[in-house]
Amino acid sequence: MARWWPDSGSTSMASSTDHPAGRVVPLVGGVRLLPSPGGSVPLVRCPACATLDDKVVDSRTADDGSAIRRRRECLACGHRFTTFERAEEAPLVVVKRSGDRVPFARAKVEAGVIAAAKSRPITLEQVGELAAELEDELRAVGPEVTSEQVGLAVLERLRDLDQVAYVRFASVYKDFDDPADFQREIRLLTKATEPKRH
């Protein structure tokens, strides 16, 4: 079984569940997919205008052959977006500090990064790639990971992507409550990113 999700999109989607092509399947981020009559390439709701009429303009393997990356163009509004097709994998479980176990939700990671990256030069595509890479890395660890591992993995990627977003995310993840916390984190960030001297 395969799953599809776009790298950018709206969570506000129509609620209809019937379509000549088949049953609507809700997926991550509120995107709904419809199996095509041939069953091979689904119709994907455009994240810009919610139309179901699109065409694939480019298709190639991604993530060392573990996924198929499709570049699509909406035939109604011309918006282009990317979807990834992957084999469905065993659930990844996150163990919270309280001991509760919850399914890993890529959408939560994306939402946290988007909030930290507000008004920063980070695209939704970059956010999607960050979350996908992070999930792949966590799956390699095992079927269960801690919430601390998730948070640190996000910070590691934000350090290279955008340092302002990094500090914002750290302030929420590490629960800053004093200006000194920001100063300490910035010192650590500067030390970790400054070039080594010979």
C-alpha positions in Angstrom: 0.0 0.0 0.0 1.3 3.5 -0.8 0.6 6.9 0.7 0.8 10.3 -0.9 1.3 13.7 0.7 2.2 17.1 -0.6 5.1 19.2 0.6 2.7 22.2 1.0 -1.0 22.5 1.3 -4.0 23.7 3.2 -5.8 21.8 5.9 -9.1 23.3 4.8 -10.5 20.7 2.4 -13.9 19.8 1.1 -15.6 17.0 3.0 -17.2 15.1 0.2 -16.4 11.4 0.3 -17.9 10.3 -3.1 -16.2 10.6 -6.4 -16.5 8.7 -9.7 -12.9 7.7 -9.4 -13.4 6.1 -6.0 -13.4 6.7 -2.2 -11.7 9.7 -0.8 -8.8 8.8 1.5 -7.9 11.5 4.1 -4.2 11.8 4.8 -1.6 13.9 6.6 -2.2 17.6 6.5 -5.9 17.3 5.6 -5.0 16.4 2.0 -7.6 14.1 0.4 -6.6 11.7 -2.4 -8.8 9.9 -4.9 -7.7 6.6 -6.6 -7.7 7.1 -10.3 -9.8 4.8 -12.6 -6.6 2.9 -13.4 -5.6 2.7 -9.8 -2.0 3.8 -10.3 -1.9 7.6 -9.9 -4.4 9.2 -7.6 -6.0 12.6 -8.1 -4.6 15.1 -5.6 -6.6 18.1 -4.3 -4.7 21.3 -5.2 -3.4 22.9 -2.0 -4.0 26.4 -3.5 -7.5 26.1 -4.9 -8.8 22.7 -3.8 -9.5 21.5 -7.4 -9.0 17.8 -8.1 -7.8 18.4 -11.7 -4.0 18.2 -12.0 -1.2 16.6 -14.1 2.1 15.1 -13.2 4.9 17.2 -14.9 7.9 15.3 -13.4 8.4 12.1 -11.6 11.6 10.7 -10.2 12.9 8.5 -7.3 13.8 10.1 -4.0 15.4 9.2 -0.7 17.7 6.6 -2.3 14.8 4.9 -4.1 12.5 4.6 -1.1 10.0 7.1 -2.5 8.8 8.6 -5.7 8.7 12.4 -6.0 6.1 13.8 -8.3 5.9 17.4 -9.4 2.3 18.3 -10.2 0.5 21.2 -11.8 -3.1 22.2 -11.1 -5.0 22.5 -14.4 -7.4 25.0 -12.8 -5.1 27.6 -11.3 -1.6 26.6 -12.5 -0.2 26.1 -9.0 2.7 23.6 -8.8 3.3 21.4 -5.8 5.2 18.2 -4.9 3.9 14.9 -3.7 5.9 11.9 -2.4 4.8 8.3 -2.8 6.2 5.9 -0.2 5.5 2.4 1.0 3.5 2.4 4.2 5.6 1.5 7.1 5.1 0.2 10.6 3.9 2.8 13.1 6.5 5.0 14.7 5.7 5.6 18.4 6.9 8.6 20.4 7.3 8.1 24.2 6.5 11.3 25.9 8.1 12.6 29.2 4.9 11.5 31.0 5.5 7.9 29.8 2.5 8.1 27.4 3.0 6.6 24.0 1.6 8.4 20.9 1.9 7.8 17.2 4.6 10.0 15.5 2.8 12.8 13.6 4.8 14.4 10.9 2.2 17.2 10.7 3.0 18.2 14.3 6.7 18.5 13.4 5.8 20.6 10.4 3.5 22.8 12.4 6.2 23.4 15.0 8.8 24.3 12.4 6.4 26.6 10.5 5.6 28.4 13.7 9.3 28.9 14.5 10.0 29.9 10.9 7.3 32.6 10.7 8.5 35.5 8.5 11.8 33.7 7.9 13.0 32.8 4.4 12.0 29.1 4.7 9.7 27.5 2.2 7.0 24.9 2.9 8.9 22.6 0.6 11.9 22.9 2.9 9.7 22.3 5.9 8.3 19.1 4.3 11.8 17.9 3.4 13.0 18.5 6.9 10.1 16.5 8.4 10.5 13.7 5.9 14.3 13.4 6.6 13.7 13.5 10.3 11.1 10.8 10.2 13.4 8.5 8.1 16.2 9.1 10.7 13.9 8.3 13.6 12.6 5.1 11.9 16.2 4.0 11.6 16.5 4.3 15.4 13.7 1.9 16.1 9.9 1.5 16.4 10.0 3.8 19.5 11.7 7.1 20.1 11.5 9.6 22.9 10.0 13.1 22.5 13.4 14.4 23.5 15.0 12.6 20.5 12.4 14.2 18.2 13.0 17.7 19.6 16.7 17.5 19.4 16.6 16.1 15.8 14.4 19.1 14.8 16.9 21.5 16.4 19.8 19.8 14.7 18.2 20.5 11.3 17.1 24.0 12.1 20.6 24.9 13.2 21.7 24.5 9.6 18.5 25.8 8.0 17.8 29.0 9.9 19.3 30.1 13.2 16.5 32.5 14.1 14.0 29.6 13.6 16.3 27.4 15.7 16.3 29.8 18.7 12.5 30.2 18.4 11.9 26.5 18.4 14.4 26.0 21.2 12.6 28.6 23.3 9.4 26.5 23.1 11.0 23.1 23.2 13.3 23.9 26.2 10.6 26.0 27.9 12.6 29.3 28.2 11.3 31.5 31.0 14.1 34.0 31.3 16.2 36.2 28.9 19.3 34.4 30.2 18.0 31.2 28.6 18.0 32.9 25.2 21.5 34.2 25.8 22.8 30.8 26.8 21.2 29.1 23.7 22.7 31.8 21.3 26.1 31.3 22.8 25.8 27.5 22.3 24.5 28.1 18.8 27.4 30.5 17.9 30.0 28.1 19.4 28.5 25.1 17.4 28.4 27.0 14.1 31.6 29.0 14.1 34.4 27.7 11.8 37.2 25.7 13.3 40.5 27.5 13.5 43.7 25.9 12.3 
